[in-house]
Amino acid sequence: MNREDIVKDWLPRYTGMPLEKFGSYILLTNFDSYIQRFAERFDCEVFGEDRPMKAATNDTGLTIINFGIGSANAATIMDLLSAIDTKGVLFLGKCGGLKKSTEIGHFILPIGAIRGEGTSDDYFPSLVPALPSFKLHKFVSEKLQERNLEYRTGVIYTTNRRVWEHDQEFLSKLKRMTTIGIDMETATIFIVGHYNEIARGALLLVSDVPTTPEGVKTEQRDKAVTASWGETHLDLGISAMTDLGKRGEQIKHFRY
């Protein structure tokens, strides 16, 4: 089997959804609740209840996938999406806010990401920047502005570490890098998207402020964030990617 054969076999294997059911515009998320809300809104079938990744596609050809958590899963789904004619991918994730200007409930549209996760090193040398596709982010920013929603731009630090909040050396490093937020997937999605020549972006919801003891994420706090802002987060993604599909504009970066 060549690479094309593998990804065409593995995308349905991981999601339970046949290749012909995938749309060309993709929403990626970590949250089952987003999949369920999407399916209820568009009355569409959810595939992959018994697979690692759930997926659904609405009648306009927009697909949503819950790929799981972490950079390894992020790299896997961005590789597997090369099996189809993927025209654009938007990641709807959560992140920890690292600045006073990033409060819980704010949205972040990252202008880039620092590759602290290691996974992306298997795709490009460490000096290659992890960047989104500018034109895709332009569509997302328009949707935020239309709703008069407050959002931030800046650089995200992506890490594989899940428990670091009391590591003072790590916290000091984050401060020196002046990053606006921290997550576990954004840099990987940007880099592997670049590797596979897939236009990509991310709209992150600030779910916690992990640099303060009272701001560390707990299950209860995370549920409160999802209840308050999850619907808006998902709706922004749906609106931006649907509009992008209707306009049919070229958003892919030139190769460099």
Secondary structure, DSSP 8 states (H G I E B T S, - for coil): --HHHHHHHHHHHHH---GGG--SEEEEES-HHHHHHHHHHHT---B-TTSSSEEEE-TTSEEEEE--SSHHHHHHHHHHGGGS---EEEEEEEEEE-STT--TT-EEEEEEEEEESSGGGGTS-TTS-B---HHHHHHHHHHHHHTT--EEEEEEEEES-S--TT-HHHHHHHHHTT-SEEESSHHHHHHHHHHTT--EEEEEEEEE-TTSGGGS--HHHHHHHIIIIIHHHHHHHHHHHHHHHHHT--------
